Amino acid sequence: MDLKTYLAEHFPNLTLEPPLFYNWDVAIRFELGNPLMFGINKEHYLERVYHRSLELFKALHDQEERAD
């Protein structure tokens, strides 16, 4: 099954256009980092963004939390 067919089957009448986050009725958003929190130290900011995104990924794919 290709993507267009899948989307049409599972999400009829869905229009994908920017900004996706604000166009959907339900959304979840994670703040990965606040650059103002770290002043102008971009390296530290990017390290925190990397760490937080990795932790979110691990939590979402945790085998013990799955409800198969």
CORQUI-V334883 format. One record per pair of residues at least 24 apart in sequence whose C-alpha atoms are under 8 Angstrom apart, sorted by the first residue. I is the first residue (numbers start at 0). J is the second residue. Records with the same first field share a line. If there is no record, write none. Layout:
# CORQUI-V334883
I->J + J
This chain:
# CORQUI-V334883
none
